[in-house]
């Protein structure tokens, strides 16, 4: 993830990783427990779709109705991903401004920060319990670490992340980063 990467390209890349993981979940595993307390893998996908729709609300945009997570989580994600990508590929819509939690911002900036974190971490939340490759790229770990540092205590706000998990000092970098977000490997 480079600073030269546009928001649309970042979304495209992170969504591709998430898509690979969602596509690889066996159909009989959608209702197993995820790494998010009380959520199944299907619930994680539902959350991703809800947050993406929620990201559009402040600028008056919507994602058209499509397949539901209960019917087909793979198709529901693909529908939402494609609609969001279409919006981000259009600067007139991607640059719509609104008053956010931390002041005036625009849709692309929100997707570039918090919603990129969401795609990275929730791809792991789906892959890990499903027994899939759950590796997070080093550049994406750099982004997550920087985002956590920038957010400070705000990362613990209700609905964002719970308390950090404890890990051994010799844990690998990915395990340590995920632990900061309350995930245990």
N, C-alpha and C positions, 0 to 999 in steps of 0.2 A: 504494500500500500504506500504509494508515494504521494507527496504533496502535489505532484503534477497530474495525478489521476483525478479526472472529473468526478463529480458526485454520481452522474449517470453511469460512468464506467465502474466506479467502486460498487455501486449497487448491483450492476450486471455481474461483476466478478463474485461478490459475496453471495448473491442469489444463486449463482451457478453451483457453488459449493453446497449450499443448503439444498438445492434441487437434487444434486447427486445423492445426498444423504436421505432425503425424503423418498426419492425414487427407489432406493435400495432397501427400505424397510419392508420386510415380508408382510403380506396382507394380514397374517394372523398375529402380528405383533403390535398393532396400532394401539391396543388397549393395555399394554404392559406399563408398569410404572416408569416414569421418566426420572431424571435427576432433580426435577422440581417437585418439592414436597406436595403430595396430593394430586399431582397431574399425571395423566397418561401421555404417551407420545402424541396421541390425537389431540389432547388438551394443549400441548405445546404448540402444535400447528395452529390450533384455534386462536391461541394467544397471539401468535405472529400475525395472523390475518387481522385480528381485532386491532392490534397496535398500528398496523399499516393503515387501516381505515381511519383510526383515530388521528394519525399524523396528518391526514388530509383535511379533516374537519375544520381546523382553524382557518384554512384558506378557502373554504367553501367548495372543495372538490370531493368527489366520491368515486368509489369503485363500483361498477355495475354489478348487479346480482349475478352470481355464477354458482357452480357446484358448492355444496356445503361440505364441511369437514366430516360430518357424520356420514354423508353419502360416499365421499371419495376424497380423502385428505390430499392425495397426490394431485388430482385435478383442481381442487380448491386452491392449493398453493400456486399451481401453474397459472390459474386465472388471475389471482391477486398479483403475483409477480409480474405478469405481462402488463397488467393495467398500470401498476406502479412504474414500471420501466417506461411505458409510453408517456406518462406524465413527466418523469425525470428527463427524458430525451427532448422535451419541449421547454426551452428556457422561459417562455412566457408563463407557463404554469409552475415550473420548478422554482422560479424566483419570486413567487407570490409571498408577500410579507404578512406577518402577524405578530401580536404581542405574546411572547412565550413566558415561561416560568422565570427565565433569567433576562427578560427584556425583549426588545424588538429583534426579530430574526426572520428568516425565510424558510420555506419548505426544504430546499436543497441543503441548507446548513443543518437542519434538524436530521435529515436522512443521513447526511455525511457524518454526524456525530452519534447521537443516542441510538438511532435506528440501525446504524452499521454495527454498533456493539450488539444490538439485539440479534442481528443475523448471525454474527460470529458465534456468540455464546449459545444461542438456541440451536444452531447446527450441531454443536457439541452435545447439548441436552438431548437431542434426538439420537445421534450416532452412538454415544457411549452405552446407554442401556440396551440398544438394539444390537450391540456387538459389531458395529461397523467401524471403519477407520474414523477416529475422532481427533485426528491431528489438526491442530490450529497452526497455520503458517506463522513463521517468525515475524514477518511484517505485521500480521494481524495481532499477534501478541504485543508487539510494540505499541500498536494503536490502543489496544485494551488497557495496557499499563498506563499510557499517557492519559487516557480518558478517565481512569480511576483516580489518578493523581489530580487531574483538573477538577473533577467533581468533588473531591474531598468527602466530607461527611454527607453531602447530598446524595451520594451513591447508596446510602442506607435509608433514603426516604421511603415511605410506605409505597409499595408497588414497584420499587426498583430492585434492590437487592437486600437480602437479610444480612445478618452478621457474618463476618469473615469466619471461615473454617480454619481449624488448626491443621498444619501439615508438618511433617518432619523437616528439619533444616536441610537435609540432603535431597529433598523432593526435586523433581525436574521443574523447569521453568513453567511449563504449561500447567502443571498441578498447582504451583504456587499462585499463578495468576488467577486460575479458576477459584482457588480457595478465597482470594480477596473478594470474590463475588458470591461467597457462601456455598460453593460447589465442592463436593468431596469426590475424589476419584476412587 
